[in-house]
Amino acid sequence: GITATQQISMGLQLQRYVGLPADNAAITWLERDTQGLGLLRYSNNLSNDELIVSITGQSALDGDEMLLNLAADWRLSDALEASAQLILTRASSDSELYFLHRDVRAGLTLSWTF
C-alpha cells in the first residue's frame, strides 16, 4: 500500500475546440476536434528522506506524444545534495513535437549550501 513517504498523483485533461476560424492556421486544430493529456506521478522518500526517487509519465490520450521523467535527489550531508534526472520522449511523425522523437536527456546537479 501507499505509505506516508510515498505519493501518487494523476491528472487528466480533455479539451474540445469550438468556434475556430476556418483559416489555414486553424485547420490542424479543427482536424483534432478533441484532444486530451494524461499524467501520472509517483515519488518515494527513502533512507529517512535522504533519497527521493520519482517517476513522471505524461502522454497524449491518442498516444501521439509521450514523456517519461525519472529523477532522484540524494542528500549527501547537511550542505551537499546531488540530483539526477533522465527524460525520454516519443512523438509520432505527424506531431508538432516530432523533433523530440526518441530524445533522451540526462542531467546531474551537485548543490552545496553554506
Helices and strands as residue ranges (DSSP letters): E 6-16, H 24-32, E 34-46, E 51-60, E 65-75, E 80-91, G 98-100, E 104-112
